[in-house]
Amino acid sequence: MEKDRNDKNIGKKLDGRYEITELIGEGGMADVYRATDVVDNKTVAVKILKKEFAENEEFLRRFRNESKAIAVLSHPNIVKIFDVGFSDRIQWIAMEYIDGITLNEFMEQQGQLDWKDAVHFILQILRALQHAHSKGIVHRDIKPQNIMMLRDGTIKVMDFGIAKFAREDGKTGTDKAIGTVHYISPEQARGGVTDAKSDIYSVGVMLYEMLTGKKPFDTDNPVSIAVMHMQAKVPLPSSIKPDIQVGLEEIILKAMEKDPENRYQTARDMMDDLQTFKDNPDGVFGYYPELFGGDPVAEAEMAESESTRAYVPGGSDDSYPAEDEPYNDDPAPEDNQFYDEDEVFDEEPYEEEDEEEYEEEESKSLFVPILSAVIIVVIVIAAVLFTTLIYNMLKGNNSANNEAEQKMPNLVGRDYTEAQIMYGDQLQIVIESREYSTYDNGTIFQQNIPVDDPVVKGDTVLVRVSLGSKKVTLPNVSNWTFQSAADTIQQQGLYVDKRSIYSDEVEEGLVIDTEPMGPCELEPGSYVRVNVSLGKSATSVKVPNFIDMDWDLARSTAEAAELVVQKEEVDDNAPAGKVLYQNVSVGEEVSEGTVITLKVSSGKPKETDVRIAFTIPANAEGTFVITLYEDGIAKGVGGDFNPAYAAGATSATIKGSGQADVVAVLKNENNGATATIGSYHVDFDAGTYTTISSDTAAAFANVDGLSATAPPVTTATSATTASATSSSTTVSSTTAAWTQAPDNGDET
């Protein structure tokens, strides 16, 4: 991208470790870069705070505290934070790099999702939330834009706790809220206390949107949407998607209850119901009997609302007028995105409205509807003015409370739940760890902010919670059979680490001793090394150093030592036959005849992936593919991409070794036309490439790939060098949406 050339962060090495290579996303609070962890030799994402936030001392203090708290999260469905860095000039977070798209992008492409895909995604989100909630961390901004999806359907939740700082900093006007207010819980909309059940409400909204293709409350005015979440009855999902299963509809409605006490109390509760539904999609839970004929009055009301209706604030009956456009019942895709099985579900027909009621309604005078409309307009105006007034008052009160300092209370000695009840509306109390101590189970025994230190509302305090002082007893299992010893040790909540060694005193198969030696007291979860006899010892030898030997010399050395070596060839730049690695440490004593595996160079150069980046003209239109040729042979491909999703850039990857000159060719998939973009010199060993010549805009023009809606971007360059992070993953050639594109939010 053009901005990359002027971006001062490109090329920086943060903390001497994270080398920034490319801008991949821009959000309201931060910019996200691809970077290389030069210590672990892996790709990471680095989020760097924008200047206006980095210069706000209050924001920085909270951001640092919260970042440390979020770093304790470790779950396969949560984007992992590796490192954080704070200095006078730059604030950053290094995190897991996700090669995928946001769930929001996927939902926009698919419309209504098959229920199996929707449940597959939601279960992963709930698992992530269950883990975070168990640590005392509430997300508060669950939405599809904050969830990444990998190519295999794996979900990664990100931005825990960070987005709330922007709201507390007074930057959540209606212009900023429209992206998140669709998923906000009623208590959040009111400015009340939020907890894990607020996240569950947002998950319910997402499940509603996945299955129906529509948000439950949606207007152009974010304040009106917030009022709907607080007051309006949720339109039945079956009014939009008539074939939705009753059990699934019940789960959505229970998750979206206005009163938090009526919702699922934990993410685990909702997960259990979703799993029950997966096992029996035709079953019902009985939360809402009217959905399956238990309430004749409600049944008639359901038949009356055949389409989604827009909420009218202050309306006499909280009704939802029908949308202008008729509902288009498009069938779900035949092939599920992430499931192989195909199932057919019977649709239950709607009950017909009573014809006499219909005729009676048709015969009513127009006077009543006109009068009602006038009254509703007046009420709407009054409601909006009243809501705005209350909103400003609450905002002012909240600002005053946030700015008022208080003293840090003493949480040590208090039960964690009790502390949450007493101080949860003022402080974010996050569990850093659970450990054994002299305190009772569940009691806080340490806090990271000293008592009486100044704090303000919303600050995060890390606490350590006791598991109690109980320990388990490891018995003396010497001369037991290994199986008996292992069963006994594991029953105590301990882990077994088996080691087999020779013994002249203990019979083969029996336990010699343990480390530590029993009987003794241990904390549950400790590892116990169990030494098991191999019988009387054979002659032992020390393992020589085979590394850097030629294979023939290594084999003869092993034979002289009465050892056996096994050859495993690998590609490497070292000469053919040179030993690179041995699986048994040098000097370790082993018995004669032990087999040792040696990795030996095949003599073939080790191939490396190099990614070449291309700028897409602003007015490019269509579907394209870029292929890389070396000596006239196709060696690399970038996959199909659509400029509408590519955010101005795409790339193609080529694998090889040494150095080579490659030519990039653009193909318009719509008409089959091809054109050369340019040529590049690739240094595979260094992982870089140099642009010899390039004119991307001309290539797009030559394949009729430009529209007249925007001026073309000139991209002709020569003799420039770019860093290309090695990667073994190429862009999918079947799904254009997989081209990396930044979202409006702070995505990885």
N, C-alpha and C positions, 0 to 999 in steps of 0.2 A: 504494500500500500504506500501511497505517496507520503502519508504521515510518518511511516517508518523511517524515512530518510532524515526527517527533521526531529525525530523523537530522541531527546537526550538520554532517555533510559536505555535505549538499544545499545548493547555492547557493555553495559555496566556489569560488574560482578559483585553481587551483594554478599556481604559477610565473607568475601573471598571464596565463595562457594557456588552461588547461583548466577550463572551467566545468562543475561537476558538476550534473546535472539529475535523475538518477533512479537508485535502487538496483535493479540487475537480477540480482544473484546473491550468495549467501552461502555461504562455504566454511569449512573448518576453520582456515585460516591468514589469509584475507583476505576483504574484501567487494569486490564488483565493481560499478562504477557506469557508467551511460551519461553521457558528457560531451561538450561541444562545444569543439573546438579553435577559439578565436575568431580565431586568426591565419590558419589555412588554411580556416576555415569548413567544417569537416567533423566528423562524429560519430566519437568514439573511445571506447574502454573504458578505465577507470581502475581499477586494482587497488590497494586501500589495506590495508596490513597491520593486523591486529587488535592491540589494545593489549598483550596478553600477549607477543606476539612483538616488537613495537616497543620494549618496555622491556628486552629481552634483548640486552646489548651484543655478546656472542659471536655470536648469531644475526644481528644487524644487520651486523656486519663481514663475515660470509660472504655474506649476502644482497646487500650492495652490490657486492662483488667479482664474484659470480656474475652479477648483473644486467648489469654492464658487459660480461661475456664473452658472454652470450646476445644482447646487442644487436648483435653482429657478424653474426648469422644474417640472411640475406636470401633467402627462397625463397617461391614462390607457395603452397606447401603448409604453411608455418609462419606462425603468427600473429606479425605483425611488431611489435616493440617500438619505439615512437617516442621515448620519453623516460623518464627515471627521476628521481626527486626524493627527497632525504633531508634531513630537518631534525630538530630535537630533538622536535618534536611529531607529525610525520606522515612516513610512508614510503610512496611510491607508484610505480607504473609505469603509463605511458600506452601503450596498445597498440591495435592494429587492432580495430575493432568488427566482430563477426561476427553477422550477422542469420541465425541458424540454430539448430539443436539439436545436442546431443551425439550422437555415434555410438552411445553406450549406449542413449539413448532410442529411436533408430531401430531398433536391434537388438531391443529389448524389444517393440516394436510388431510387427515383421515376423516374429519367430521365425527359422526357417531362411531364409537369403538365397539367391537364385539365384546360381550360381557366377560369372556375369558381373558382377553387382553387387559381390560379395565381392572378386573380383580387381581390379575398378575401384578400390575403396577401398584395398585393401592396396598396390597399386602406388603410389598417391599418398603413403601413409604411408612407404613405403620410400624414395621420392624425397626426402622431407623428412629422413629419418634419414641418408641418404647424404650430404646436404649438411652436416648437423650433425656427423656423424662425420668428414668431411673437415676440419672446423675443430677437431677434438679434443674435441667436446662429445658426451657420452653422456646420453641422456634419463633412463634408470633407472626410469621410472614410466610406461611405455607401457601404456595401458588405454583402453577405449572412452570412459570419462568424461573423458579428457584430449584428446579429439579432437572437433572441431566439424565439422558438415556443413552446407553451404549448400543452398539449394533446388535448385540445378542438379547436386548430387552432388559438388561440389568439397569436398575434405577440407582441414582446417587443424589441424595439430598444435600444441599449446600446452603451457605449463608446463615448458619445458626446464630441468632442473637445480634447480628451486625446491623441489619436494616433498621432495628428500633432506634439506633442512635440518631439516624437522620430525622426520624419523627420527633424525638425529644429535642433535637436541635432547632425545632421550629420550621423545618423545611417540608412540611407535609400539607401544603395548601391543596386546593382542589386540583391544581395542575399536576401535582405529584401523586395524588392519591388514586387517580383513575385506574392505574395499573394493578393496584392491590385491593381496593375496596370491594371488588366482586367476591373476594374470598374471606372477608373480615367477619369475625364472630360478633354476635349482638353485644356482648360485654365489651369488646374492643371498640365497637362503634360508639358505645356510651361513655368510653373513657374509664371503664371500671377495671377491677382486678382481673388479670388473665392468668390462666394456668394451663395444664395439659389438655383440659377439655376444650380450650379455645382452638388448639391445633386440630383436635378431632372434628370440630365444626367445619374448619377449612377443608379437611380431607373429604368430608361429606359433600361439600360444594363441588370439589374436583370430581368425585365419583359421579355426581349428578350430571356435570358437563360432559364427562367422557361418554356416558351412556346415551344422552339425549342430543349431544351436539350443541346445547344451549346452556347459558348460565341461568340459574334460577331467578336472579334479579338483574336486570340490565337496562339502563337508560343512559342518556348522554350526561346526566348530572350526578356526579359522585356522591353528593350530599343526599340526594334522593335514594340512591342505592343503599347507603348506610342506614337511612331511616327504614327502608324495606327489610333489611336484615334484622332490625330491632323490633319491628311491628308486624310486618306482612306475613301472611300464611304462605308457606312454601307451595308453589304450584306442583301438583302431583307429577312425578316423572312419567307416569303412564298417560298423562294428557298430551305428552309430546311423543313418547315412544310406547304405543299401545301394547306391544308384545313383550314389554319388560316383565321379568318374573316378579311375583308378589314378594317373595322373600328378599330379593335384592332391593325392591322399592322400600320395604320396611327398614332395611339397614340404612339407606340414605336418609329417610325421614328421622330415624332415631339419632343419627349422627348430627342432624341439623335442627334438633330441638332448640327452641329459644332459651329455655331455662337449662343452664348447664347441669343441674341435678337430674334432669330427665334424659340427658345424653348418655352415651357410653362413658363410663367413668375413667377408663384407661384405654390405651391403644390396644392392649392385649384383649380386652373385651370385644372390641370391634373385629380384631383378627379372628377370634374364635368363631364369631357369627359368620364371617366371610368363608372360613374353612368349612363350617357346617353347610353353608349354602353350596359351596363347590361339590361337596359330597352328595347333596340332594337338591338340585336346582328347582325342583317342583315343590319343595317343602315351604312351610310358612312358620314364622316365629310367634305370631299372635300379638305383636305389639300394637297393631292397628287392625282390629277385627273388621272394620268397615271396608278394608281393601279386598277382603275375600268373602263378602256377603254377610258379615256378622251384624251389620247395622243397616236396616232398610233405608233410613233417612239419609245416612251418609252415602249409601249406594246410589240413591237418586241424584245427590249432589255431584258424585263422580261422573255420572252419565251426562250431567248438564255441562261440565267443563271439559270440552273436547280439545281445546287448544290452550296454549300458554297465554296468560293474561298479564297485562302490565299493572303494577300496583298503583292505586290512586291514594296518596296520603290524605287521611281524614275522611275517606269514603265511608258511607253509612254502613257497609257490610264487608269492608276489606276485600271487595271483589276484584277480579282481574279481567278487564275488557279483552276481547279476542284480538289477536294480531291481525294486521292487514293482509299478510300473505298467507295462503292456505298451507297446511302442513304437507310436506312432501315425504312420504314414507319410503325412503330409499332403503333397500335391503342392505344388511351388513355384508362385508366382503366374504366371498366364499372361502378363502384361505385365511385362517387366523395368522396374525403376524408372528406369534410365538408359541403356537400349539400345532401339533400334527393331526390331532383327532378332529373329525368332522361330525357334528351332531345337528339334528334337526329338531326344532322345538315347535310344538303345536301352539298356535295363537288362539287365545280365547276371545270370542267375539264380544264387542260391546253390547250392552243392553240398549235397545231402542228407546228413545224418549217417548213418553206417552203422547199420542197424536192430539188428544183433546187438550192437554196442557199447551202444546205448541200452538194450536189454533186459537186458544184463549189469549196467549201472549201476543199473537199477531193482531188480534182485534183491539188491543189496548189503544187508547188515545195517545197521540204524539205529545200531548201537553206535558205528561209526567216526565218522559225522558228529557225533554228540553229544559224543564224546570230543574231536574236533577243535575243536568250538565252545568247549568249556571251555578248552582249551589256548590258543586264539586270544584269548579274553577276557583270560586271564592275561597273555599276551604284549603285548596292546594296552595294558593298564594299565602294565606295566613300561616299554614303549616311550615312552608319554606322560610318565611320571615322568622317565625318562632324558633325553628330549628337552628337557623343561623345565629340568632341571638344567644341561645343556650350554648351552642358550640363555641362562640367567642368567649362567653363567660367561663366555660370549663377550661378553655385553652389558657385564659389568663390566670385562673386559679392554679392550673397545673404548672404553668411557668413559674409562678411565685413559689409553689411548693418545691419545685426542682432546684430553684436557686437558694432555698433556705437550707443552710447547713445544720447538721445534727451530729451528735456524738455516736461513735460506734458502740453498740451494746455488747455485753459479754454473753456470747452464745455457748461458751464452754460449760459443760454440765447439763445443758438442756437437751431434751429429746429433739431430734431433727424435725419431726412433724410439728411439735410444739413451737419450735423456732419459726417454722414456715407460717404458722397461724399468727404468731405474735408480730413478726417483722416482715413477712412476705410481701406486704403491700408497699414497703419502703425499700427493701433490699432484695437483690437477686442472690439467694443462698444456694451455692452450687457445691455439690459433693465432689471433692478432688479425689478422695480414695476412701475405701472402707478397710479398716485394719483392726487387728486384735489389740486390746489395751486393758487397763485396769477398770475402765468405765463399763457400764452396762451396755448391752447391745442396743444400737440405735441412738446412742448419746454422742453429741458433738464433743470431741476432746481437743480440738485445735482449730484456730481460725487464722487467716493470713493478714487480717487487718487488726492491729492492736486495739484493745478496749479504749474508748474515749477519743480515738483519732477522729478528725472531722470527716464526715461522709455526707452525701446528698442522696436524694431519692433516686433509685435506679442503679446505684452502685452495686458491683458484684463482689461478694466475699466468698472465698474458697474455704471449705471446712473439711475436716477429716472426721469421719463417723466411726464409732467403735463397733466391732463385731463381737464384743464381749471378751472375757478373759479365759473362756473354756478352751482347753487343749485336749488332744487325743493321745492315747498311750500306744506307742509302738512296742509290741512284745518282742521277746528274744525268739527268733524263728530259726536258729541254728539247727542243722541236721533235719529240718523239715523238707518235704518235697517242695520244689519250686511252686507248683500250682497251689498247694495248700498255703504256703507263705504269702503268695501274691493275693489270693482271695482274702486272707485275713487282713493284710495291710490295706487293701483297697476298701474293705468294709469300714475302716476307720477314717475314710475320706482322704487317704494319702495316695500318692502316685508311685508306681514301681518303675525303677530303672534297672533292668536286668543286665548283669555282666557275667560272662562265662570265663572261668580261669581254671588252670590246673591246680590240683591239690593232692599231695601224697597221703593226707590224713582223712579227707572227707570223700565218701563214696560218690561216684558220678551221678549227677542229677539232684543231689541234695544241696541245701543252702550251707555255705561256709560261714558267712556272717553278713551283717548289713552295715551300711554307713548312713546315718549314725547307728551305733550298736544299741539294740534294745536290751532291757526295757528302758524307755525314756519318753518324755512328753514332747509332742510336736504340734505345730499349728496345722489345722486342716489345710490340705492343698500342697503340703510339703512333698518333696521328692525323696524317696528312700532308695539308695543303691543296694541291690541284692546281688551278692556274689555267689554264683552257682558253680559247683565243681564239675570239671570235665574229666575227673579221674586223675590217675597218676600222670605227672607231667612228662611230655616227650621232650626231646632235646630242643631248646629254644635258641633262636638266633636274633641278632639285631638287624633291623632292616637298613640296607645301605641307601645312599642318596643316588637315585637313578636319573634325576632331572639334569638335562643338558647332555646326557649320554646319547650316543647313537643306539638304535634299537638292537643291533647285533651285539654290541658291547653290554647293553643292559641285560640281555637274555643270558649271555655267558656268565655275567656277574651273579645273576640270580641262581643259575645252576650251581655255581661254586658254593653258594650259601645255602643250598638245599631248599631254595624257594622256587615258586612257579610264577612267571609273569604272563599277564594277558594283555594283548595289544588292542588299543582302541584308537583308530585314526580320526583326526580332526583337521579341518582346513586351518592353516596358519601361515604367516609369512616366514616362519622359521624353515630351515632346510628340511627336506624330506627325511624322515627317519629319526628326527631329534625328539627326545622325550621331553614333554612339556609339563607333565603332572603325574603324581603317584597317589593312590588312594590310602596308603598307609604311611604314617609319619616316619621320617628318618630317625633311626635310633630306637624305635619301638621294638620291644621283644615279642616275637611271635614264634610259634612252633614250626618245625621243619615241615615243608610241603604246603605252607600257607600260600594262597593265590593272591597276587597283588596286581591290580589293574593299572596299566600305564597308558596315558594319553600321548599319542605320537603324531607328529606333524605329517600330513599327507603330501606336503610340498606344493599343494594348490593354494594360491593366495586367498586369504580370508576376504570374503566379499562384504561390502558395507552398503547400506542404503543412504542415498543422498536425495533430499527433497528440493526441487527447483520451484520457486514461487513465481506467479504471474499476476499482473494487475489487470482487472477486467474493466473495459470501458463502461462508463456510467449508463450509456444507452444501449448496451448489449441486450439482446433479446433472443430467446430460444433455448435449445438444449445442445450442449457441446461436449467434446472430449478432446483432451490433449495427449498425444503420444510422443514419446521420446525415442529417437532412432540413433543407433551407433553403427557406423559403417553400413547404413542402409537397412539395418535389422532392428525391428521394434524391440526395445529393451525395457521400456518403462511406460506406465500409463497413469493418468490422473483420475480416470473414472468419469462417468457422466456428471455434468454439473449444470445447474440452471442459475444464471446471474441473479435472478430474483432472490435466491437464498444464499448467495456466495459472499455477500457484503463487500464486493469490490475486489476480491482476491480469490485465487485458487492455487493449486500446486500439483505437481506430478513427481513421482518417485522412481528412481532408477537404481538398480543394484549392480555392483561391480567392484573391481579392485584396481589399484594403480591409478592411472590417469587416462582420460578419454575425452574426445570431442563428440558432443551429441547435438542433434537438431530436434527442435520442438515443432510439431505439426498440429494445427488446429483443424478439427472436423466439425461441421455443422450437421448434427444428427437429423435435422428436419429436411435438408435437401441433399445431403451427402457430399457437399462441396468441402474441399480441403485447401489449406494455405499454410505456408511456413511462418512461424512466429519469429524464430531466430535461432542462433547457435550458441553453445555454451561449452566451456572447458571445465570438466569435472575432475576434482582431485578426491578420489574415494578414500584414500588413506587419511587425509586431513578433514574429510567430511565437509568440504566447501566446493563452491563452483564460481566460475568467472563468466560474466556475460560478454560474449564476443560481439554479437549484434542482436537487436531485438526491436520489434515494432508490433506490439500486440494489437493496437487499434487498427493498423492496416490489415492485419490478418483477419480480424473480425469483419472488417469492411469487405475484404475479398471473398468471404464465404457468405455474404448477405446476412450478417448477424447483427446489424445495427439498426435501431429504429430512429425515427426523426424526432423523438421526444426530448433528447438532451444532446449537447455537443459531445463529440468523441473526445476521449482522453488520449493524449500523445504519450506513448510509452517507449519510444525509440531510445535505446541506450547502447553503450559499448564499453567494454573493458571495465566492468564493475564486478566487485566480489561480494558474495553473500554467504553467510553461514548457513549450513543446512544440517539440522539436527537429524541424526540417524534414527530411523524408525523402521520396524519390520512390518508396519501396517500401512496398506495403501487404501485410498478412498474407494468405497464400494462402487461398482459399475452398474448397480441396479437401482439405487435409491439416491436421487439427486439431493435430497435434504440432508444427507450426511456431510456435505461440504461444510467445513467449520464456519459458523457465522455468529458474531456477537449479538446478544440480546440487549434490550434496553435496560435490563436489570444488571446486577453485578454478577454475571455468570463466569464460570471457569472455562 
